[in-house]
């Protein structure tokens, strides 16, 4: 059901004409007009008065920085023709306008609506670049005043807009300064000529869509507004306009090679007395390691800008990597001819290399593995405006989940993100703001149109010049899903000449010459292995894989088994990090995460919940899959060498750090309870080497119980993003299986059978079981005068489709199994004696119009123990598809919501996603929060030995596998969670039942995750249509009963 959260007049977006209305193109429909009067792009830095201030203050604390963030006057117009024409004039009265915070997306300030589509243009059904709608193209008019600090007198003043979506004009004091496009990199102007003493007025006019929008067709919310910081900075007339730091390593990867180039502005071509630059470098400990004074300025006159160049080597340099993010501090101080300091600038410096050698990606000479994720800039309350707090939360959660690399899909991120990645240690693939997905990849692709060549190159140049000094950026990406052609070939050629120190990648280039890395998306394991089976000149690193939409991310371990077995498979980037949902409430005031289609009228284009593919929820609550990612991505592997002797091998897969940073905690658990533990401190183990430890197991293992050895590698000290005691890697090794339980005969309590016309009742001491002759189900289990069942045991072969299931057609393909459970045909129900004090009740159902049958056998003893054997039989010659699950379902009254189980946990697990879920004793409640933005299968637990479902007093039911089963327990039937189409419901629309639904399965198929639009669950994790048989035991519990002890007899 469609939820209308915000309704605004927005009629027929897709139907609007994009035809030009005049012969002279509008500025915002001219792909060759990239900017007017803008400064050349440069690295991100702020000047300071001197070196001491540069070392002491942060950039926003500099006396030469003035933030223009905050409230601005704002007017929203639905189309250019109705925008206020003269608001930028000093005489204009905007006192009646509302205020809007800057930065912000105006959609979240009460204007306009957010739109989510994946690969199409939201503004045109039949795109005709460069034209965009004229009758509906919202325009935001912004205005504010500012007063310059008095000590800025005589200096040049620059204005920077960090990011504006998608096109804008700027005026200062009623004079037009310029315009700019590219919504994800800065636009900067020297506004000195437009300023006046006292109060100044700044105005900006922002268009939602422009020709630039044709290169911004990314899979994210389509928003508009001033999205990043707006500020002024002051610089002396002669100042450092830009500088580049190349901090590499020599051939031994031990000696640092520093090369600094600073470009000066404000010099006349004939100036000869132009002063000097001083360079100082401090190491990570704060020790000064380099000082170069009086570096001469080379004035090239009309041949180019004045520059200062400096080169030096540093022995035994501290190398930067994601594991060791060691940063030096560089300060450049500009002095005039008399020696007076004019200004100082500073930058963090990381010495590292990134290169392709012998077909592998090497960082500091090591063939690293990129354990990556794609990250969109997304905030559930502010859209594309991202706080530093949010950035830090992302980085810390990534680091703690063993993620070491991020692709900035699909545009350059906020500059602060790069500084934090330098500081914490994350490898970045920095991606240009280019995606023309909606034009396709054929002849119409803008990649092939020379008219669009300058726009492609401009976006690459702006990214590179802004981010060139960040050690975290180890790879440049030319863009995403924008076709391929001459424009990317030219961009690659420029970039390789401009920066030979980093590899360049582009997915659509495939294996052509203008990509240094083969970076496909959603490639199968089979094809990856096929590629790596022959020596190649490029590594394979998937730019997107493991599509994590909803309940997904299955078979990730299989991907990494292949990657870690082939030298030229060097990882990939999971799609993606965060669900792009927005905080919303329905008409009842119930909270939910809004996705595509939840805003505006029905004709707003939408790709529904396809924006929600994250490993974390919009508020960064981890999804269960993130725990699997952490386990699969961990950098230390464990292997049993000789379990009897407690001999364990630790394989250190870190590239640059030794195991002496960790302690190893160990636990021996018997049937889920710890019987022995200890810690091995200060492990030995060099990078990429193995270490062997011995665990003192002697005397800990007794007969009868099931034993596991749990291992946890914990950090000895805190490091960036990782607190002291953080578990960096873990493993569970089986030590001894449980012994077969004794089958000693015990005196049987008497049973009575009441074989009535409607019900069969089996009566024993303190319990009564009732079977319904109409349905065949065990529909009542009374124990100690308490009813344990709200609904009886029924065959169940269906699961609520996951997002991946919808993508591969499962609801239609496997519909026969949905019908088989709902519309089964009862063939027979009979009860008979089965020895002294024992009764056997047998039920047989016909399924799938006779193509299958299920038999349920209930072996009941006088103590109320019920052994249930379910047998599914497929008729010979029947052509039936695979099954979603093989199991039964039942319900218990709603107050039986306390769960204790011995099996994998504590979070949900599935056949193809369970390596992180260790076997143990766990507790939860049946009402645990629904983890996904849209209803679907959830909450399964695999390899369960037993589960106890009880009320607060301790009455309940034990279900014990023979030997194991899968279960889930929540207040929904599978049918309740079944949507008719993907993304058609939100969790509050699912009515909670007043009972607890238990699914008790032999098995459920995996969740898959290769993609969410066609690929099925891998064969080894499916349930082919064949005969199945499994057994579990039901046993009533009273207060004080120990379910573990009871399960021991049921095993």
N, C-alpha and C positions, 0 to 999 in steps of 0.2 A: 504494500500500500504506500502511495506517495505521501511524504510528509512535507507540507509547505511551511517552512520555518520563517522565511521572509518573502513577502509578496510585493513586487514593485512592477509598475507598468513597464513591460519588457516584451513587446508583442512580436512574435514570429521572428526570433533572432536569425534563424537560418535562412529566412526568406528574403532578407534585405538585399537590395542590389549593391553590387560592388563596382558598378559602372562609373567611369569618370564623368564628372558634371561640367568640365571645362577643358579647354585644350592645354592650358598651362597646368602642369601637375602641381598639386598641393605639396608643400614641404613634407607632409607626412605620407605621401604616396610617391616618393622619389627615391629609389634604392641607391642612387649614386650620391644623394645628399646625406652624408653621414653625420655632419655636425657643422656648426658655424661658429667661428672664433674660439673654438675649444683649444686648450693647451694640449700639447702632445702627451700621450699617456706616460706615466712614470710609476716608480715604486711607491709603496705606501709609507710615508713618513711625515713627521711634523717638525719644523725647525724650532730650535731653542736659542736663547741668547748666547749661551756658552757651553762648554763641555761639562762643567759642574752641574748645570741645570739639566742637561741631557741625561746625565747619570742618575740624578736625584729624582726627577719627575717623570710621570707617565705622559704619553703624548697629549692626552686631554687636559693635563695639568700645566702644559706649557703656557707661559704668558703670551705666546704668539699664536695661540689657538683660541678660537671663539666658536662655541657650539651654537647652531641655529636650530637645534632640535627643540621641540616643545609645541605649544599651541600656535597654530596659524589660522588666520581667517580663511574660510573655505566656501566655495559655491560649486554645486554639482549641476551639470547640464546633460540632458540625455543625448544631445547631438551637437555638432559644431555650430550649426546655424543658430542655436539658441543660447550660446555661451555669452557671457558678458564681454563686450568688445573692448571696453576702455578701463577695465578694473586695474590695470597696471599703471594708469596715470596717477600722478600725485594728487590730482584734484578729485579722484574717484572716492566715493563714500562707500566703504564696506562695513560700516558699523553695524548694520543689520544682519551681516552674515554670521553663520555658525562658526564655531571653532573646531579644528580637527588636530589631533596630535601628529606631529612629524617626528620620526617616521611612522607610517601606518599604511595599511591598505584601506581605501575608503569604504570597501564592502563591509568592514567590521566597525564602521563608525556611523552606520545608518543610511548609507547611500549605495544604490546599485546592488547587484547580487554577484556572489562568486559562482563560477561555472567550472565544472570538471568534465573534461573530455581527455581521451588518451592520445590518439594519433590523428585527429581531424582538427580543422579550424573551427573554433566556436562561433566565428562571426560570418561564416559563409559556407553554404552547402556546396556551391560550385565556385571554388576560389579562382580569382583572376588577378594574380599578382601584377602590380603592386597595390591594387585598389582594395580599399576597405570600406565598410558601410559609411554612408553620409547621413542617412536618416536615423541610424542608431549607432552612435559611436560616442559614448560618454566622455565628457571633458570635465576635469577638475581644475578650478581656478584657485590658486593659493596666494596668500599675501601676508607679509609680516614686516615689522620694522626692526632695526637694530642700531646700536650706537657703538662706534669703534672705540677701543681703549685709547687714551690720549698718547700713550707711548708708542703707538703705531704710526704716528705722524712721520712723514717722509719715507715710509716703507711701501713696497708693493703689497697689495692685498689680493688674495686669490679666494675664489668661491668654489667649493666642491660639493656636488650632489653625488652621494655614494652609489645610488641606484634608483632609477625612476622608470616605471613601467607605463607606456612603452616609448613615448616620444614627448618632448616638452620644449617649450620656449622659456627664456629667462629675461626679465627686465630688472634693472636697478635704477631707482629714482626716475622712473618714467622713460628710460631709454632701453631699447632692445639690445641685450648683450649677445644672445646667440641661441642655438638650439642643439639638441643631441638625441641620438638613438642608442641602442644597445642597453637593455634594461638591467643588466647585471654587472656593469663595470662603471667606474666613476666618470663623470664629466666635470671638467674644471675650466674656469675662466679667470683671467687677470681682470679684475673689476676696478682697478685703481682709477682709470679715467672717468668712471661713472660716480665716484664717491664724492661726498661733500661733508663738511664739518657737522657735528651733531647727529641728529636722527636721519637714518637712511631707510629707504623702502625697497624691499625685495619682493618680486612677484614671479610666479611660475604658472604655466598653463600646460596641463598634462592630458594627453590623449590616451584613451584606453587601447585603441588599436591604430596601427600605422603599418607602413610597408615593412618595418622591422618585425612586426608580429608574424610575418611569414617565415622568419628564421627563429621563431620562439614557440614552436608547436610541440612543446614538451609534455610528457605524461605527468601533469600536475595541475593544480587548480590555476585557472586563468583569472588573475587578479589585476589590480591597477593601483597606482599611487606612488608616493615617494617612500621607498621601502628601506632605505638605509640612511646613515647620518648625513646631515647637511651642516657644513661648517665653513668658517673663514680661517685663513692663516696669513700671517704677515712675514715678509722676507725683505731683507735689505735689497737695494737696487741691484747690487751684484750678489748673487746667492747661488747656492747649490740647487739646481733645478731637478736633478736626478742623480742617482748613483747605482752602480751595479757591483755586487760582490760575488765573485766566483771563488769558492772555497773548496778546492778539490784535494786529491791525494796523488802522490807519485806512484810509480809502478809497483812499489812494495806495499802500497796502501798504509804506510806508516807515517810518512812525512807529509805535512800539509802544504798545499800550494795555494797561496792567497794572491788573488788579483782583484784590485779595486779600481774602478773607473768612475770618476765623478764628473758630471757635466754642469757647467756654470751658465747662468743666464745673467743678462744685464750688462754685458761687456760690449763696448763698441768694437768694431772690427779693427780699429787702429790703436786700441789701448795697449800700452806696453807695460805700464806700471800697474799690475793687477793683483798683487799680493800672492799669498801662498796658502796651502792647505796642510794641516797637521793631522796625522792618522795615529790613533792609539788603539791597541787591542788588548783586552783582558781575557784571561782564560776562565773556564767555568767556576773556578774557586775564587775568582776576583783578583788574581795576580796579574799584574801588567806584564805582558810577554812580548809586546812589540810597540815601538814608538818611532814614528818617522816624522820629522819636522821639516818645515819649509819646502814642501813638495811644490815644484814649479808648475804653473798653469800654462798649458800650451794653447795659445790663442791662434786658432786656425784662420781667423779673419773671415772672409766670405766663403771659405771652403767648408765651414761647419762650426758648430759650437765649441767654445773653449772647454778643454778637458784637463783633468789631472789623472795620471795613471800611476799605479803602484803595484809592484810584485815583490813577494817575499816567500821563502820557505820556512816552515816551522817543524822542527824535529819532534818525533814522538807525540804527535798531536792527538788530542782527545777526539775521537771520531763520532760523528752524529749518526744515529740509526734509530729506528723505532724502538729498539731495545735499550739503547744508550743515548738518550737525547741530550747529549752534551753540547751546550751552546756557549760560544764566546761572545764578547761584547765589543762592538766596533764603534768608535766615535770619530767623525770627521769635523774638524774645526777650520772655518774659513777666516783668514785674517787679511786685512788690507796691507798696503805697502808699508805702512808705519808700524805694523805689528798688532794693530787693534783687532780684537775678535769681532767679526761681523755676525756670525751665526755658527751653530753646531747642529749636526744631525747624527742620529745613532741607529744602529741595527744589530739584531742578534745574528750570529754567524754560526753555521754548522758545517764542519768539514766532512764531506762525504762525496762519493762518486756514484753515478748511476749510468750504466752502459750495457750494451748487448755485446757479448763475446761468446764465440763458439755456439751461437744459437741459444744462449741463456741470458736472462736479466741478472746482472750483478750489481749489488750495492756494496761498496767498499770491498770489492773482490769476491763477495760471497753470493752464491746463487740462492737468493731468498725465495720464500714462498709467500705470496700475497694472500693472506687470509682476510679477504675483504668484504666490504658491504657498500652498496650504493646509498647515498644519503641526500634526500631533498631537504631544502630549508623549509621547515614546517613547524608552526606553532598552533595548537588547537584553539587558541583564543585570539591571536594577532596575525594569523596568516603567514605571510612571508617575511615578517619582521621578527628577527631572532635575537633574543637577549644573550648576553655573555653567559648568564647563568644556565640557559638552555644548552648552549654550546658545551660548556664544561660538563654538564650532566651527560650529554651524549658521549663525549670523549671518555669520561670516566667509566661509563657503562660499557662502552666498546672495549676499552683496555681490560676491564675486569672480565670480559667475555672472550678474551684472547683474539679479538679482532685487531689486526695490525695495519690495515689499509682501508682507505675510503676513496671512492670515486665521487667527485663533486658533480653528480648528475643533476642537470645537464647544462651547467653554467658555472662561472666562477662564483664562489661563495663570498660571504661577508669577509673583509680583510682580517677581522679579529680571529676568525676560524683558523686561518693559516698560522697566525702567531701562536695560537694555542696548540695546534698540531706540532709546530716546531718544539714547543715547550714540553708537551706530554710525550711526544713520540708516536706519530702516526704517519705512514706513507700515504701520499696523496697522488692520485691521478687527477690533474687539474684540467677541466673540460671547458672548451669554448662555448659560448652561448649561441650555438647553432643547431637548430633542428627544424627541418622543413618537411616533417613526416607527412603532413597532409597533402603534399604535392606528389607523393609516391617516389619511386626509385627509377622510373623509366625516363623517356625523352623529356617529360615535363619537369623533371627534377631541377631545382634551382642550382644544384651543384654543377650542372652542365651549361648553365646560361651565363656567358661572360658579362652580361649586364649586371649580374649579381656578384661578380667577382670581387669588386672593392668592398662590398658589405661583408662577405665571408672573411676576407683578409683583415679588415678592420677589427673584427671581433677577436680574431686570433692575436693580433698585435696588442690589443688593449689588455687581454688576459696575460700575455707573456710579460709585457712591460710592468704591469702591476705586481706580478707574483714572482718575478725572476730571482729574488733574493731569499726565498724560503727553502731551507734544506728539506722540508717535508715534501715538497713537490719533486717527485722523482720521475714523473712521466707527464708529458703534455698530451692532451687529447684534442683533436681538431673539431669534435662535435659528436652528435648522436643522431642516427637514423635520419640523415639528410641526403640520402642518395650518394652518388659518387660521380666525380667528373673533374674537369679542368680546374675548377675553383679550389678543390681540395688538393689537387696536385700542386698548384701554385702556392697554396698556404703552407703545405709541407716543405716545399723548396725554400720558402722564405724562412721558416722556423728553423730548419736544420742549419741554415747559414747564420741566423741570428743567435742561436743557442745550441752549439754542438755538444753540450755537456749533459743533455738528457735525451732519452728515447722519445719518439713521437708515435702515437697510435691513432688509428681511426677504424672503427668496426666495419663500416661499409666498404673500406678498401680491400677487405678480405686478405688475399695474399699478394696483392699488387705492390708495386715498389714504394708507394708513399705511405707505408706504415712499417714501423720497426718491430711491432709485436703483432702476432696473429691473435686478434681479440674478438672472437665470435661471441654471440649471445645464445644461451640455451642450447648449447651443443650437447649431444648425448655422450655418455661415458664411452660408448663403443667408438664413436668418431674421434673422441679425444685420444683414446689409446691408439687408434689407427694412425692418427697424425704423428704421434710420438714414437711409433714403432720404427720409423726411419729417421735418420739424422736430418734435422732441419736447420735453416739459417736463422730462424726466429722462434722464440718461445710461444707457447699457447697459454694465454691468460684470459679467461672468459670475462668480458666486461660486464656481463649479466648472466647469472645462473641461479638455480634453486629459488624459483619464484615462490615467495613466502606469503601468498594470499590466503588469509584465514587459517584454517587448520591444515598446515602444509609443512614444507621443508623435510619431507621424507627422503630416504636413501642418501642423505648427505654424507654419511660415513662411506658409502660406496664410491661417491665421487672422489673422496680424499684417499681412499685405498688406491685408486688409479693414479691420482696426482702424485702421491708419495712414492709410487713405484716407477715413475718415468721422469728423467731429468728435465725434459723440455716442457713438461706440464708444471706450471709454476703458480697455480692457484686461480682465483677468480673473485668476483664481487657479487655477493648475494643481492637479489632484488627483493626487497630493499630494507632500509633501516626502520622507518616509522610509518605506521598507518596515517594517511593524510585525512584524518577525520576532524571535524570541528565540533566543539562543545555546543549542545543544543538541548532544548526541552520540547516535548510535545504538548498538545493541548491540555493534558492532564498534569503537566508539570513534571513529567518523568524525564530523567536525563538519558541522553543517548549521544553517540557519535554520528554526526551528520556526514553524508557523503554525496556524491553526484546525484542530482535529481531531487534533493531535499530543499532547494531554494528556487523560488520563483514559480511562474506558471508552468503548465505541462509541456509547452513547446520549447522550453529551454533545453538545448542539447545536453546530453549527459551520458557518461559511461558508468553510472551507478557507483558501486563500491570497488571498482577496479583501481581506485586510488589507495586502497587499503591493503597493502602487501607487506606490511612491516613485521620485523622481529619484535618490535615493541608497539604498544598502543600509542595513541596520540599524546597521552600524558606521560609517556615513557615507562609505563608499567610493562615489564617483560612478558612476552607471550611464552608459552611452554617451549616453543621451538628454539628460543634463545639459549636455553640450557643445553640443548643438543649442539648448537653451534659452538658454545664454549667448550664442550667436551671434544668435539671433532677437531676444533681448531687448536687444542692445547699443544704446547710446544715441548712437552715431555711425554714420552710413551713408556708404558710399563709392560714387562714381559716376565712370566714365571720361568726361571731356569731349572730350579729344583725345589718344588714346593715342600717336599718332605723335610728338606734342610732349611726352608725359609729363604732360599736364594732367589732374589729378584733383580732383574736388570732394568735400569732407568736409562732410556735413550734420550739424550739431550738434543732436541731439534732446534734449540735457540742458535742463532748464527753468531752472536757476539757476547753472550754472557754465560758464565759457568754456573754450575749447580750449587756453588757455595753461597749463593744468595738465598737458599731455601733450606727449610727443615722438612723432614719427612715424618708425618704422623701416620701411625698404623693402628688398626683395630682388627681384632678377630671377633666376629659375631657368630653366635649360634642361634639359629632360628630367629634372627633379627635382634638378639640381645648381646651386648658387648660382654665378652668374657676375658679379654686381654687387650692391652693397648700400650703404646709407647711412642717415643720420638727419637729419630736419628738426626742429630744436629750436624750442620756444616758438611753437607754432602760434597763429595769430590766428583767432578765431571766437567771437562772442558767443553766449550761450544762444539756442537756436532760430534760429540763423543759419548760413549756409554759408561755408566758406573754400575757397580754391583753392590747390593746391600744384603745383609742377612737379618731376617726377622726371627726373633727367639720364640718359636712356636711350641717348643717342647712342653708337654704336659697340658696344653690348652685344649686339645681336641679330644672329646669323649665320644663314645659310641651313641648312635641314635639320631643326633641333631644334624641339621644342615649347616655347614660352616662356610663363611666367606672371609676373605682378607680385604679390608678396605684401606686404600692408600690415599693420602692427601699431601700434596706438596704445597707448603705454605711459605710466604715471603718472610724473611727474617727482619727486614726493615721496610719502611715505607719508601715508595718511589713514585714518580709522577703518575697519578691516576690509580695507584695500587696501595692500599693501606697495609700496614704491618699485619701479618697473620692472614692475608688474603690467600684463598685456595687457588693456585694457578693451574693445577692439574690434579686429576684424581682418577682412580681406577678401582674396580672391584674384581677380585680374582676368586673363583670358586676353589675351596679347599677340600670339601668332602660333601657328597650328596647325603641327603637324609636316608636313614635306614628304612627298609620296609617295615611297617608296623606289624606288631604281633597279631595273629589271628586267633588268639585263644578263645575258645567257646565260653560264653558267659550265660548265666541263667536268663532265659527270655521271659520278659513280663508278658502277661497274656494280652491278646488283642481280640477285639470283637469287630465284626463287619456287619454293617446295616445296609443291605443291598435294596434300596428303595426304588420307586418308579422314576424319581427325578434326580436323586442324589445317592451316591455311595459314600457311606461314612465309615471311617476306620477309627475305632475308639480304643485308646490305650490309657495308661496311667497318666493323669493330668493333661492329656491332649486329645484333640479330635481333628481328624483330617476329613475334608469333604470334597468329593469330586462331582462335577456337574455333568449329568448325562447329555445335556443339550450342547455343551461346548467341549466337553472332555477335559476341562482344565481343573487343576487343583485350586479351588477358589476360596478355601477357608482352612486356616491352620490356627486352631485355638489351643493355647498352652497356658496352664495356670489360670484359666479364666480370661485370658487376654487374646484378642484377635491379632494375629501377626500379619495377615494379608489384607490388602485393600483391593487387590485384583490378582487373579490366579496366574499360574505359569502358562505361557502361550508361546508357540513357535514364533521366532523373530529372525528374519533374514534381511531386514532393511536397516539402513542407517540414514539419518538426515543428511542429504547431500552436502558435501563441502564445496567450497568455491572451486577447487580443482575438479570435483566430480561434475559440477555443472559444465565446466570447460570441456571435458571429454565426453559429454553426452551420457553420463551414467544414469541420470534419472529416467531417461527413455530407454536406454539400452538394457538396464537391469530392472525395469518396471515389473517384470514377471515375478521377481522375488518380493517386491512390495506387496503385490496382490496375493502372493502365496501365503504370507503371514496374516493378511487381513481377511482373506476369503478362503480359508482352508475348509476342507470337507471332512467332517468327523466320520470315520468308517467304523470304528469299534471302540468300546470301553468295557473292560472286564476286570474283576477282582478275583483273586484266588489265593488260597493258602500257599505259603512258601516255606513250610517247615514250622516247628514249634515257635510260637510267638512272632511269626513273620507273615506278612501279606505282600503280594505283588499285584499292583494295579498297572494294567497295560492300556495305553491309548494309541490309536493309529489314525493318522490324518492322510488324506489325499491332497496333493499340492499341485499347482501349476497344470490344472486340467488333466491330471493323471500322469504327467510326465515325471513326477517325483512323489515321494511319500515320506512321512516322518512317524517314527514310533517313539513313544515316551514310556519308559518303564520306571515305576516307583516301587522300590524295595523298602518296605516299612518294617521297623522293628518295634518292640514293645516299649522302648524308651523315647520314641518319637524321632528317631534318626531315620531320615529318608534319603536313600541313595537313588539319584535320578540319572538314568542313562538315556541320552537322546541319540537316535539313529536316523540319519538322513540318507535316503536311498534314491538314486537317479535311475530311472527306467532305461533299459538298454535301447540305444538308438535315439534317445531324446536329445534334442538340440537346444540346450539351455546355456545361457551365458554364465560368466563367473558370478559368485555371490558377494554381496557387500559384507555379510557376516553369516556365521553359522552359530545360532544360539537361541536362547529363550529370554522372555521378559516377564516380569511380575511387578507388583507394587505392594508396598507396605504403608501403613498409616503414616500421616505426615509427621507425627512426633517421634517416629523411629528414624532420626536423621543423624545419629552419631555413628561415624564409620571408623573402624580400626581394621587394617588389613596388613597381611604379610605378603609382599610382592614388590613389584617395581613402583617407585614413587620418588618424591611425594607428588610430583606433577604428573599430568596425563602422559601416556605413552602409547605408541602404536607399533605394529610389526616392523615398520621401516623407520621408526624414530624412537629408539629406546635406549641407546647406548649411554645416555647421561642419567637415566633413571635406574638407580641401584636397587637391588633387592633389599628390603628392610621392613621394619614395622613403622606404620604411618597412621596418622589420624587426620580426619577432616570432617566436614559436615556436608550433607547432601545438598545444601543450598549454596555451595561455593560460587563466587561470581562467574558469570559467563565471560569468557576471555576474548571473544571476537566481536567485530562491529556488526556482523550480520548473523542471524541464527544458522546453525549447522551442527553437525556431529561434534561432540566435545566430551572430555572427562574420562576417556577410557584408561584403564590400568591393565597392563599386560603382565604375564607370568605371575599371576596371583596364586599363592598357595591356599590362602583362606581370607575371607572378609567377614567381619561381624558388623551387623547393622542393629543398633540398639536405641532405646529411648533413654531419657535422662536417668531413669531409675535403674536401668541395667537389664530390662527385659528386651529380648530380641531374637535374632536368627543368625546362626553361623552358616556360611556357605564355604565348603572346603572342596578344592579341586582334587581331581584324581588323574594326574598329579597337579596340574595347573589349569587355570582358566583366565579369561579376561572379564572385567566387569566395569560398569559405570553406575552411578547413583545420583540422580538429580530429579527435580520436580517436573520433568517433562517426558512425555512419550516421544519416541523417534518421529512419529507423525506430527507432533506439535512443532518440532523444529524444522520440518520439511517445508521449504519454500517452493512455490510453483515455478519461480525463475530466480536466477541469482540476483541478489541485491534488492529483492522486492520487500524485505521486512527489516525491522530493527528489533533488538531484544525486548524492549518494553511491549511490543505487540504480541509476544508469545505469552499466553496466559499460564501462569504457574498453577500446577495441580496442587490439591491439598493432600497429596500422598507422595511417597518417594518411589520413583520408578527405578527398578534394578534391571540392568541387562546382564545376563550371565551367558558368556559366549565361549564356545570352543576357540573361535578366532574371529577377528575382523580384518578385512583387507587393509593395507597400508593407506597412508594419506597422499602419497606421491609428492610431487613438487618440481619435476623438471620444468614444467610450465603450467599455466592455468587456463589454457585455451585448446588443448587437444591431447597432450600426452597422458597416457594412463599410468596407473600404478605399475611398477616393475613386476615382471612375471613371478619372481620369487616371493613377492608379498601379496599376491592375489589368491583368491580361493576359487579354483576351477570347479566347474560343476561335476562332482563325483560323490561317491559315498563318504559319509563322515559319521563318526561315533565318538561320544565323549561322556564322561561321568563326573558328577559332583555330588556332594552330600549336604543336605539341609539338616540342621540340628538346632532345636530351640534352646535359648539361653535365659537364665533367670539371674537376678541380682547376685553378684558374688562369683558367678561362673567365670573361669579363665578361658577365653576363647582359644588361646594358644594351646593349652592343655587339652581342650576338647578337640581341637583340630588334629592333635597328634594321634588321637585314636581314630580319626576319620580318614587319615592319610592312606 
